[in-house]
Amino acid sequence: FSLLNIISKLGLQKSSVLQHMTTVIQPVLEKGIVEYSIVHTVILEYLTIADKTSALDVIRQLIPHLTQGTYAVDELSGVARFLGKSEVEKKRSSKPLLIQIMQTKEGLKLGLACLKHGLAEDRKRIIKSLKWRIMKLALSDYGCLFVICLLSIVDNTELVTEVVIDVLKKQLKELIFDKNGRHPLLQLFHPLCSRYLTLGELFYLNYNVPSLVSKVNFGSKLDDVADKEHGGSEDTLVASDSKEDPIKRQQELLVKSELYEVLIETCIENVGQLLRTNFGKDVLYEVAVGGKNSFLEGVTDRIHVLHNAIACDAARPRTDDGDEHAFDNYHSSRTIRRMILDCPAFAATLWKTALEGKCKLYADGFSSMVVGAYLESPDSMVKDLAKSELQLLIDGGILKPQEHKAEEEKSAMECSSDESSELSDTDTGYHAKKAYKDLKSGKLVARFGTDRFRCPFCPEKKKLDYRYRELVQHVIVMGASKRPWKVRANHRALAKHLETDHTDAPGSSSMPLRQAEALYLSKIKRSQAGARSTCKPGR
């Protein structure tokens, strides 16, 4: 229960609860005992009922503690009371407490409250305390959200450039390919995009102390974000009293700092890898199209070099050496399709370099989505480029008409909204075949000894080594469970690989894999039926 619910349920007076909690929290703040998660929870609950003056007082007392170093373990355990003042100071770590508390959602909320509702000098103090530690924040689950907020609301762009942007520029490649590290970069190009941030992350970013915000219904804004399509639109700012125009801030942080130029060069150098990776493709797309509504269009001529690099990668002929063509790869085909629809300049470059006169080669599978994008483009010049060649393929039944493909994609998108759903039969089958091909060719290795196997699709599992029968059980569970379609497709490919290509392994002949899978599923059904029967009244 939250504090507000308890007050309501027990019929307590809010003012009395606030007064009592103030007497409890004040000594904690005065002594600086604010490194524990339970303290963060208590302060956050206090802020939900605090009036404006009380909330600001707590936040301004909290900021100095968050920006200074943490104490050593022996001090926290009580040994410090036997130490002199000079000895205590020596045991203080140089790492600010703010870095440490970003390991939890309560710590994140507390940090966001200080950043959003502190004064300009408070924000300056917070930012300066993070110098040379910004990468640690950017690569963590909650820390990257704090960096996003910092980039979105702090008006002092010179300080942000010095402390944040200049550090990120030096390690761009690591950031681009990291699940969390890419978020601050994507925020600069496309703020609060629901394609890149989950609804939960958007709610965290929208956290505010109730008494310190204007009567704006921030919750309704996030409801709007949730209701929009997967790649939809969103608010420009997280929330704050920032006065600078958000577009101007973005341009200063990207262009004036030369971050955009460095990003373009990094993307050119790593274009093939970025196109084909789940996290890298998003940064590549935003850099190539110039951000939301192409607000960076015309800033630099180097963008045409990036367009050409992507087109040249796509122009390479298909090979059988295991290196997927850009139009056949799951990630790159969808990224290139988005670029065609959203960036006419790129669409023209790609057509002249890789597609003109060759569309018949790419009229099926994932590549057909790339080709079909030319007919779906909102730009008439892009449509005219491909219309005559693609119409011949449609008339010949080689390429599906535009409206049929749109219906299929809508259906696929509806399926993908739930992680436990199949994206589409075509995508699942294609991915399973590709995974099996990689296993068969040795690109992915599952066997490391006579009866020593590993799952190449679960490298982060605590249990790495399996016997044949143990891996079979793992494959059955992962392939039949309610997991993302790609996980199931990968493990079904591994099941086929075990059954077909490792018949000499000990235990491989004890029970056919399909029979074992059927046995497992029937066991699950029986246990579920038993659980339901025990829940019936009178049992």
ZIQUIMO-V415536 format. One line per field, one symbol per residue. ss: DSSP state (~ for helix, > for strand, _ for the rest). phi: phi as a letter, one per 40 degrees, with the letter a starting at -180 (. if undefined). psi: psi as a letter, one per 30 degrees, with the letter a starting at -180 (. if undefined). A space follows every 10 residues. Layout:
# ZIQUIMO-V415536
ss: ???
phi: ???
psi: ???
This chain:
# ZIQUIMO-V415536
ss: __~~~~~~~~ ___~~~~~~~ ~~~~~~~~~~ ~_____~~~~ ~~~~~~~~~_ _~~~~~~~~~ ~~~~~~~_>> >_~~~~__~~ ~~__~~~~~~ _>>>>>~~~~ ~___~~~~~~ ~~~~~~~__~ ~~~~~~~~~_ ___~~~~~__ __~~~~~~~~ ~~~___~~~~ ~~~~~~~~~_ _~~~~~____ ~~~~~~~~~_ ________~~ ~~~~~____~ ~~_____~~~ ~~~~~~~___ __________ _____~~~~~ ~~~~~~__~~ ~~~~~~~~~_ ~~~~~____~ ~~~~~~~~~_ _~~~______ _~~~~~~~~~ ~~~~~_____ _________~ ~~~~~~~~~~ ~~_~~~~~~~ ~~~~~___~~ ~~____~~~~ ~~~~~~___~ ~~~~~~~~~~ ~~~~~_____ _~~~~~~~~~ ~~~~~~____ ____~~~~~~ ~~~~~~~~~~ ~_____>>>_ _>>_______ _____>_~~~ ~~~~~~~~~~ ____~~~~~~ ~~~~~~~~~~ ~_________ __~~~~~~~~ ~~~~~~~~~~ ~~~~_____
phi: .cccccdccc gccdcccccc cccccdcccc cgcbcccccc ccccccccbc cdcccccccc ccddcccbcc ccccccchcd cccccccccc cccccccdcc cccbcccdcc ccccccbccd cccccccccc dgbccccccb cccccccdcd ccbccccccc cccbccccdc bcccccccdc ccccccccca dfcccbbccc cccccccacd cbbccbcccc cccccccccd bcbaccbcii cdbccccccd cccccccgcc cccdcccccb ccccdbbccc cccdcccccg gcffcbcgca ccccccdccc ccccccccbb cgcccdcccd cccccccccc cbbdccdccc cccbbdgbcc cbcagdcccc cccccccccc ccdcdbdccc ccccccgcbc cdcccccccc cccccccbcc cccacccccc cccccccccc cgcbbbbbad bbbbcccbcc cccccbcdcc cdcccccccb ccbddccccc cccccccccc bbcccdgccc adcccccccc cccccccccc ccccccdgc
psi: kleeeeeeef hlkeeeeeee eefeeeeeee fgigfkeeee eeeeeefffk leeeeeeeef feeeefflll llefefffff fflleeeeef gklfkkfeee fgfleeeeee eeeeeeglle feeeeeeefg kggeeeeffl eeeeeeeeee fffkfifeee eeedeeeeef heeeeegkee ffeeeeeeei khkfefklee eeeefgklke fgllhkieee eeeeeeflle galaleleka gkfkkeeeee eefeeefgee eeeeeeeefg eeeeegkeee eeeeeeeefg akghfgkgek ffeeeeeeee eeeffklklg gfjkkeffke eeeeeeeeee efjeeeeeee eeeffkggfe fhglaeffee effeffkfke eeeeefeeef eeeeeggekk leeeeeeeee eeeeeffkff lkeleeeeee eeeeeeeeee fgekkfkgae hjlljffifg kejeklleee eeeeeeeeff lilkeeeeee feeeeeeeee fhffkkffge kkeeeeeeee eeeeeeeeee eeeffkkf.
